[in-house]
């Protein structure tokens, strides 16, 4: 099986050494970068399976690196920060990051989050039937993980795609916050509704004609979300 290649982007050599050792013990190969510009070049050159990206880096900070990567790459990104402010976390997720970890972090926490992100990024072993989904002007090719809206392909990150797939696999059914968080992110995330709200908004921005007045992904106040069964 392919060993995941993880790019560790952090200017602190102690963090890089620690994270590299953790990843090696978990069967991953690690690459490193010590500033933002090098990180951008490394992603383009080496095509890692995951980027662990520190916010406070010289040259180009992690926020800007994340923003630039999302202009052309869907590589999963876990952001690192010594600050645990909610606004930093939300900003990272809105820029397109898949997860956020606050320094100092426990080894078990990082391992769990890395495994969760890599799991979402991998193609499923079994494709659900049917192999395609069509509602309104949205078409999803479940075999190729390809989403089109009004005939135009929409690029989704692995996490965005997995969330959309869970919604459309239960079209017309209300899915609770806990259900969606558990299915997409895992049991450790079932209380973190903020993750879900941000990713729902990201999906709406990409597939809805008017994200503020969604036609497909509907909020059921206090309960969760549903994907409308429209023709």
Rosetta silent file (secondary structure, phi, psi, omega in degrees, C-alpha in Angstrom):
SEQUENCE: XXXXXXXXXXXXXXXXXXXXXXXXXXXXXXXXXXXXXXXXXXXXXXXXXXXXXXXXXXXXXXXXXXXXXXXXXXXXXXXXXXXXXXXXXXXXXXXXXXXXXXXXXXXXXXXXXXXXXXXXXXXXXXXXXXXXXXXXXXXXXXXXXXXXXXXXXXXXXXXXXXXXXXXXXXXXXXXXXXXXXXXXXXXXXXXXXXXXXXXXXXXXXXXXXXXXXXXXXXXXXXXXXXXXXXX
SCORE:     score description
SCORE:     0.000 S_00000001
   1 L     0.000  145.249  179.067    0.000    0.000    0.000 S_00000001
   2 L   -61.010  126.262  175.996    1.117    3.521   -0.745 S_00000001
   3 L   -79.409  124.187  179.907    2.808    5.169    2.248 S_00000001
   4 L   -59.259  139.140  177.484    1.273    8.617    2.781 S_00000001
   5 E  -107.235  120.451 -175.135    3.685   11.483    2.149 S_00000001
   6 E  -115.560  126.559  176.221    3.188   14.375    4.548 S_00000001
   7 E   -91.511  119.778  177.732    4.738   17.816    4.109 S_00000001
   8 E   -98.956  111.743 -177.787    5.554   19.426    7.479 S_00000001
   9 E  -109.415  100.900 -177.049    5.749   23.192    7.019 S_00000001
  10 L  -159.554  138.897 -178.795    7.095   24.821   10.190 S_00000001
  11 L   -88.586    1.911  178.202   10.113   27.010   10.948 S_00000001
  12 L   -96.523  110.217 -176.216   10.629   25.407   14.383 S_00000001
  13 H   -62.352  -27.573  179.036   13.110   22.506   13.988 S_00000001
  14 H   -68.406  -43.202  177.961   11.940   20.910   17.243 S_00000001
  15 H   -63.482  -44.364 -179.618    8.357   20.712   16.001 S_00000001
  16 H   -60.141  -44.917 -179.575    9.513   19.347   12.640 S_00000001
  17 H   -64.294  -43.445 -179.342   11.638   16.661   14.310 S_00000001
  18 H   -63.662  -49.328 -178.310    8.840   15.691   16.715 S_00000001
  19 H   -66.396  -39.286  177.896    6.141   15.506   14.057 S_00000001
  20 H   -59.336  -42.088  179.678    8.423   13.637   11.640 S_00000001
  21 H   -65.274  -41.425  178.140    9.079   10.988   14.301 S_00000001
  22 H   -60.265  -48.006 -177.074    5.351   10.637   14.999 S_00000001
  23 H   -65.160  -39.493  179.506    4.549   10.224   11.319 S_00000001
  24 H   -61.330  -41.365  179.193    7.336    7.719   10.746 S_00000001
  25 H   -67.170  -20.613  179.971    5.990    5.539   13.567 S_00000001
  26 L   -98.763   10.254  175.464    2.575    5.679   11.905 S_00000001
  27 L    84.064   22.792  178.471    3.876    4.525    8.523 S_00000001
  28 L  -109.711  150.971  170.089    4.132    7.913    6.814 S_00000001
  29 E   -96.800  143.183 -176.864    6.997    9.505    4.924 S_00000001
  30 E  -118.785  144.057  171.097    7.692   13.142    5.738 S_00000001
  31 E  -117.225  159.755 -177.696    8.898   16.118    3.732 S_00000001
  32 E  -133.975  153.475  173.392    9.798   19.461    5.297 S_00000001
  33 E  -148.072  144.227 -174.189    9.647   23.164    4.531 S_00000001
  34 L  -112.941    0.568  174.726   10.682   26.049    6.771 S_00000001
  35 L  -152.819  169.261 -174.249    8.926   29.015    5.157 S_00000001
  36 H   -64.119  -42.631 -178.122    5.851   29.781    3.101 S_00000001
  37 H   -63.717  -41.797  178.162    7.498   30.163   -0.272 S_00000001
  38 H   -64.968  -36.096  178.484    9.302   26.829    0.079 S_00000001
  39 H   -61.495  -46.825  179.980    6.038   25.195    1.121 S_00000001
  40 H   -60.357  -42.417  179.289    4.266   26.336   -2.041 S_00000001
  41 H   -67.095  -38.767 -177.963    7.100   25.047   -4.213 S_00000001
  42 H   -66.144  -38.932  178.531    7.234   21.726   -2.330 S_00000001
  43 H   -64.125  -43.312  179.787    3.519   21.054   -2.838 S_00000001
  44 H   -66.301  -39.396 -175.525    3.833   21.719   -6.562 S_00000001
  45 H   -79.463  -41.855 -168.926    7.007   19.659   -6.914 S_00000001
  46 H  -105.081  -11.635  178.814    6.340   16.712   -4.583 S_00000001
  47 L    46.750   61.840  179.886    2.519   16.355   -4.568 S_00000001
  48 L   -67.912  163.394  177.504    2.227   15.308   -0.895 S_00000001
  49 L   -84.394  -17.606 -178.395   -0.853   13.515    0.422 S_00000001
  50 E  -159.236  144.963  173.640   -1.200   15.971    3.309 S_00000001
  51 E  -118.096  126.078  171.308    0.253   19.308    4.416 S_00000001
  52 E  -101.664  111.811 -163.977    0.712   20.138    8.099 S_00000001
  53 E  -121.435  117.689  176.760    1.016   23.915    7.945 S_00000001
  54 E   -77.375  143.290 -179.960    2.064   26.312   10.702 S_00000001
  55 L   -73.054  -48.897 -174.686    0.420   29.729   10.632 S_00000001
  56 L   -87.779   89.766  178.182    3.363   31.781   11.880 S_00000001
  57 L  -128.785  152.592  178.873    6.061   31.254    9.263 S_00000001
  58 L   -72.646  163.075  174.638    8.558   33.633    7.663 S_00000001
  59 L    78.581  -71.416  175.759    8.320   34.924    4.104 S_00000001
  60 L  -133.185  123.705 -175.511    4.686   33.943    3.504 S_00000001
  61 L   -75.546  169.852 -174.747    2.518   33.074    6.502 S_00000001
  62 H   -62.748  -35.066  177.241    0.338   29.976    6.756 S_00000001
  63 H   -57.235  -49.115 -176.994   -2.893   31.855    6.071 S_00000001
  64 H   -69.423  -36.811  176.624   -1.584   33.072    2.724 S_00000001
  65 H   -60.603  -46.274  179.219   -0.061   29.696    1.865 S_00000001
  66 H   -59.965  -46.552 -179.253   -3.421   28.017    2.485 S_00000001
  67 H   -59.980  -45.716 -179.011   -5.232   30.616    0.387 S_00000001
  68 H   -66.372  -40.133  179.411   -2.798   30.241   -2.522 S_00000001
  69 H   -61.084  -39.865 -177.205   -2.863   26.448   -2.402 S_00000001
  70 L   -71.068   -8.820  175.247   -6.649   26.416   -2.626 S_00000001
  71 L   -72.855  -23.692 -176.372   -6.440   28.375   -5.874 S_00000001
  72 L  -142.740  -11.344 -175.500   -5.086   25.276   -7.629 S_00000001
  73 L  -126.267  143.818  175.136   -4.687   22.341   -5.222 S_00000001
  74 L  -107.023   18.508  179.400   -7.116   20.235   -3.188 S_00000001
  75 L   -56.852  134.208  176.871   -4.368   18.683   -1.022 S_00000001
  76 E   -61.047  141.405 -177.007   -5.634   18.160    2.546 S_00000001
  77 E  -131.154  127.495  169.381   -4.295   20.769    4.982 S_00000001
  78 E  -109.640  121.359 -179.467   -4.031   20.658    8.776 S_00000001
  79 E   -89.028  143.059  175.499   -3.187   24.071   10.225 S_00000001
  80 E  -114.750  140.968  176.869   -1.005   24.488   13.329 S_00000001
  81 E  -151.113  141.814  174.704   -1.124   27.495   15.618 S_00000001
  82 L   -79.142  -11.022  177.984    0.294   28.481   19.003 S_00000001
  83 L  -105.870  137.900 -177.056   -2.853   30.577   19.410 S_00000001
  84 L  -107.044   19.976 -177.166   -6.166   28.887   20.044 S_00000001
  85 L   -62.335  140.913 -179.830   -8.462   31.798   19.245 S_00000001
  86 H   -58.734  -38.580 -177.279  -11.742   30.846   17.638 S_00000001
  87 H   -64.737  -32.759  176.178  -11.298   33.482   14.930 S_00000001
  88 H   -65.846  -45.228 -179.244   -8.024   31.890   13.810 S_00000001
  89 H   -61.079  -48.822 -179.365   -9.657   28.475   13.588 S_00000001
  90 H   -63.982  -40.907  179.776  -12.642   29.767   11.618 S_00000001
  91 H   -61.167  -43.193  178.813  -10.395   31.832    9.345 S_00000001
  92 H   -61.014  -46.469 -179.006   -8.282   28.760    8.534 S_00000001
  93 H   -64.841  -39.356  178.669  -11.333   26.656    7.748 S_00000001
  94 H   -67.016  -28.263  177.199  -12.823   29.413    5.592 S_00000001
  95 H   -74.831  -15.892  177.888   -9.572   29.616    3.639 S_00000001
  96 L   119.897    5.250  177.384   -9.934   25.924    2.811 S_00000001
  97 L   -68.163  155.506 -179.546   -8.058   24.075    5.569 S_00000001
  98 L   -95.175  -24.241 -178.428   -9.378   20.651    6.586 S_00000001
  99 E  -160.551  170.367 -174.958   -8.479   20.774   10.265 S_00000001
 100 E  -144.498  130.505  179.216   -6.830   22.905   12.942 S_00000001
 101 E  -127.928  133.280 -179.363   -4.537   21.882   15.809 S_00000001
 102 E   -94.335  133.148  174.155   -3.385   24.162   18.622 S_00000001
 103 L   -81.259  145.900   -9.155    0.196   24.010   19.915 S_00000001
 104 L   -74.817  146.464 -177.597    1.262   22.409   22.154 S_00000001
 105 L  -117.952  153.174  176.341   -0.568   19.311   21.017 S_00000001
 106 L   -79.544  147.613 -179.502   -0.653   15.763   22.318 S_00000001
 107 H   -57.564  -44.919 -178.562    0.842   13.046   20.142 S_00000001
 108 H   -62.048  -37.458  179.807   -2.402   11.038   20.146 S_00000001
 109 H   -63.746  -46.803 -178.828   -4.406   14.079   19.043 S_00000001
 110 H   -63.805  -43.419  179.280   -2.158   14.760   16.054 S_00000001
 111 H   -58.753  -45.498 -178.462   -2.131   11.097   15.015 S_00000001
 112 H   -61.803  -42.006 -177.696   -5.927   10.937   15.177 S_00000001
 113 H   -71.530  -38.384  176.134   -6.336   14.080   13.090 S_00000001
 114 H   -62.304  -47.096 -179.659   -3.774   12.999   10.489 S_00000001
 115 H   -62.629  -39.340 -178.924   -5.459    9.609   10.111 S_00000001
 116 H   -64.707  -44.295 -179.415   -8.877   11.227    9.867 S_00000001
 117 H   -67.269  -42.838  179.842   -7.821   13.628    7.111 S_00000001
 118 H   -65.552  -38.826  177.756   -5.996   10.937    5.125 S_00000001
 119 H   -59.138  -43.633 -179.094   -8.991    8.614    5.448 S_00000001
 120 H   -68.004  -28.111 -176.516  -11.289   11.240    3.955 S_00000001
 121 H   -79.388  -21.919 -176.051   -8.854   11.891    1.114 S_00000001
 122 L   -81.599  146.241  176.673   -8.617    8.279   -0.026 S_00000001
 123 L   -64.570  141.328  178.014  -10.989    6.817   -2.562 S_00000001
 124 L   -66.585  149.022  179.276  -13.501    4.432   -0.973 S_00000001
 125 L   -69.840  -32.029 -179.644  -12.904    0.727   -1.502 S_00000001
 126 L  -124.424  130.761  178.463  -16.514    0.204   -2.512 S_00000001
 127 L   -86.140  130.830  179.427  -18.557    2.620   -4.576 S_00000001
 128 L   -69.933  147.791  173.266  -22.076    3.118   -3.374 S_00000001
 129 L   -89.814  143.195   -6.025  -24.933    2.379   -5.734 S_00000001
 130 L   -74.392  175.402 -176.118  -25.956    4.070   -7.878 S_00000001
 131 L   -84.534   -6.506  177.353  -22.744    5.277   -9.483 S_00000001
 132 E  -142.289  159.472 -179.353  -24.140    8.738  -10.234 S_00000001
 133 E  -136.970  129.274  179.691  -26.444   11.267   -8.608 S_00000001
 134 E  -133.704  125.496  171.950  -28.439   13.954  -10.407 S_00000001
 135 E  -144.280  128.471 -178.975  -30.714   16.571   -8.889 S_00000001
 136 L    56.998 -127.932  179.346  -31.547   19.860  -10.581 S_00000001
 137 L  -100.329   15.286  178.574  -28.390   21.139  -12.266 S_00000001
 138 E  -102.977  131.471  175.745  -26.064   19.146   -9.969 S_00000001
 139 E  -131.578  131.470  179.814  -24.494   15.898  -11.160 S_00000001
 140 E  -121.297  120.832  173.492  -22.115   13.759   -9.124 S_00000001
 141 E   -90.472  101.157 -175.345  -20.080   10.972  -10.682 S_00000001
 142 L   -71.075  -20.900  177.086  -19.523    8.759   -7.627 S_00000001
 143 L   -72.015  -37.727 -175.816  -17.065    6.545   -9.488 S_00000001
 144 L  -107.093   -0.529 -176.739  -14.723    9.439  -10.261 S_00000001
 145 L    56.998   43.890 -176.425  -15.652   11.766   -7.406 S_00000001
 146 E  -112.902  127.234 -178.237  -16.492   14.398  -10.002 S_00000001
 147 E  -116.225  129.999  175.747  -19.059   17.115   -9.279 S_00000001
 148 E  -126.006  143.834  176.007  -20.558   19.366  -11.941 S_00000001
 149 E  -125.628  118.788 -176.824  -22.994   22.253  -11.556 S_00000001
 150 L    54.497   38.611  177.099  -24.797   23.407  -14.697 S_00000001
 151 L    82.311   -2.876 -179.064  -22.270   21.410  -16.731 S_00000001
 152 E  -107.342  129.728 -178.031  -19.240   23.045  -15.124 S_00000001
 153 E   -67.687  137.579  178.122  -16.913   20.982  -12.947 S_00000001
 154 E  -113.692  127.245 -178.565  -16.627   22.096   -9.325 S_00000001
 155 L   -90.066  122.180  178.864  -13.459   21.252   -7.431 S_00000001
 156 L  -115.053  146.768  171.538  -14.041   20.013   -3.890 S_00000001
 157 L   -72.109  162.871  178.684  -11.547   19.125   -1.199 S_00000001
 158 H   -55.096  -39.158 -179.940  -11.759   15.526    0.081 S_00000001
 159 H   -68.844  -42.979  177.450  -13.614   16.686    3.192 S_00000001
 160 H   -59.959  -43.277 -179.227  -16.086   18.774    1.205 S_00000001
 161 H   -64.306  -43.592 -177.974  -16.730   15.854   -1.118 S_00000001
 162 H   -64.148  -37.756  176.868  -17.275   13.384    1.719 S_00000001
 163 H   -65.427  -45.020  178.413  -19.768   15.742    3.366 S_00000001
 164 H   -62.463  -41.920 -179.783  -21.637   16.231    0.091 S_00000001
 165 H   -61.904  -40.146  178.626  -21.656   12.484   -0.540 S_00000001
 166 H   -65.403  -38.901  178.760  -23.150   11.826    2.894 S_00000001
 167 H   -66.008  -47.881 -175.595  -25.875   14.395    2.250 S_00000001
 168 H   -74.746  -24.743  176.315  -26.828   13.127   -1.217 S_00000001
 169 H   -69.366  -16.216  178.114  -26.687    9.486   -0.105 S_00000001
 170 L  -123.832   40.072 -175.167  -29.512   10.420    2.261 S_00000001
 171 L   -54.389  135.327 -179.786  -31.325   12.796   -0.068 S_00000001
 172 L    83.095   -4.167 -179.407  -34.588   14.093    1.394 S_00000001
 173 L  -108.630  141.399  175.848  -33.632   12.998    4.915 S_00000001
 174 L   -79.042  123.989  178.559  -32.728   15.283    7.793 S_00000001
 175 E  -109.287  127.468 -176.911  -29.245   14.426    9.083 S_00000001
 176 E   -70.324  161.057  175.256  -28.351   15.609   12.561 S_00000001
 177 H   -56.139  -45.751 -177.783  -25.224   17.584   13.373 S_00000001
 178 H   -62.045  -42.449  179.026  -23.944   14.622   15.380 S_00000001
 179 H   -60.447  -49.797 -176.778  -24.555   12.183   12.527 S_00000001
 180 H   -65.641  -42.748  179.356  -22.716   14.303    9.953 S_00000001
 181 H   -63.818  -41.664  179.737  -19.791   15.092   12.234 S_00000001
 182 H   -67.063  -42.196 -177.887  -19.401   11.441   13.182 S_00000001
 183 H   -70.488  -39.248 -174.184  -19.663   10.143    9.616 S_00000001
 184 H   -91.715  -45.271 -175.260  -17.364   12.708    8.014 S_00000001
 185 L  -101.192  -29.549 -179.200  -14.893   13.691   10.740 S_00000001
 186 L   113.963  169.731 -172.847  -15.179   10.871   13.258 S_00000001
 187 H   -61.089  -28.034 -178.362  -16.304   10.332   16.837 S_00000001
 188 H   -70.539  -11.619 -173.730  -13.839   12.863   18.264 S_00000001
 189 H  -109.350    3.650 -168.771  -15.616   15.684   16.427 S_00000001
 190 L   -64.513  -16.604  177.957  -19.281   15.069   17.250 S_00000001
 191 L   -98.004   -4.668 -173.699  -19.479   18.111   19.531 S_00000001
 192 L   -95.480   74.984 -177.973  -17.668   20.486   17.173 S_00000001
 193 H   -65.709  -23.335 -179.788  -20.570   21.983   15.238 S_00000001
 194 H   -58.992  -41.160  176.137  -18.385   24.884   14.156 S_00000001
 195 H   -55.804  -49.399 -176.302  -16.537   22.564   11.776 S_00000001
 196 H   -63.045  -44.706 -179.280  -19.794   21.471   10.231 S_00000001
 197 H   -60.014  -43.279 -179.248  -21.187   24.995    9.835 S_00000001
 198 H   -64.294  -43.493 -177.564  -18.041   26.189    8.074 S_00000001
 199 H   -72.202  -33.022  173.810  -17.949   23.247    5.679 S_00000001
 200 H   -61.695  -43.937  178.436  -21.661   23.519    4.884 S_00000001
 201 H   -63.072  -38.606  177.639  -21.052   27.169    3.975 S_00000001
 202 H   -63.207  -43.225  178.341  -18.081   26.159    1.823 S_00000001
 203 H   -62.892  -45.322 -179.914  -20.222   23.618   -0.017 S_00000001
 204 H   -59.803  -39.378  179.243  -23.025   26.108   -0.542 S_00000001
 205 H   -60.967  -31.992 -175.896  -20.586   28.613   -1.985 S_00000001
 206 H   -89.716  -27.738 -173.657  -19.492   26.048   -4.566 S_00000001
 207 H  -116.833  -14.943 -177.712  -22.789   24.414   -5.581 S_00000001
 208 L   -95.462  141.049  175.218  -25.559   26.902   -4.847 S_00000001
 209 L   -64.904  -37.498  177.143  -26.537   29.719   -7.228 S_00000001
 210 L  -131.982   94.792 -176.379  -27.272   31.869   -4.149 S_00000001
 211 H   -58.164  -25.213 -179.867  -25.450   30.534   -1.060 S_00000001
 212 H   -77.417  -21.067  177.342  -27.449   32.865    1.180 S_00000001
 213 H  -130.200   72.122 -171.263  -30.700   31.329   -0.067 S_00000001
 214 L   -64.720  139.028  178.090  -29.732   27.700   -0.704 S_00000001
 215 L   -91.486  -32.377 -173.350  -31.822   25.578   -3.025 S_00000001
 216 L  -101.677  -59.507 -175.117  -30.214   22.227   -2.241 S_00000001
 217 E   -90.493  108.615 -173.492  -28.601   22.125    1.213 S_00000001
 218 E  -105.562  137.774  175.326  -31.233   23.196    3.721 S_00000001
 219 E   -84.220  129.994  172.028  -30.732   24.027    7.390 S_00000001
 220 E  -106.370  102.101 -169.427  -33.131   22.364    9.818 S_00000001
 221 L   -51.694  127.458  176.968  -32.861   24.684   12.798 S_00000001
 222 L    77.726   -3.851 -175.535  -31.524   23.047   15.932 S_00000001
 223 L  -119.956  -59.187 -176.537  -31.287   19.645   14.252 S_00000001
 224 E   169.932 -134.810 -175.615  -28.996   19.523   11.224 S_00000001
 225 E  -141.895  159.318  171.821  -29.178   19.633    7.435 S_00000001
 226 E  -141.621  152.764  171.897  -30.827   17.904    4.494 S_00000001
 227 E   -98.660  116.280 -174.013  -30.228   17.753    0.768 S_00000001
 228 L   -63.813  140.498  177.182  -33.565   18.485   -0.900 S_00000001
 229 L   -90.361   79.591 -178.129  -34.998   15.869   -3.225 S_00000001
 230 L  -106.364  158.139 -178.586  -35.806   18.206   -6.100 S_00000001
 231 L   -86.521    0.000    0.000  -36.242   17.400   -9.772 S_00000001
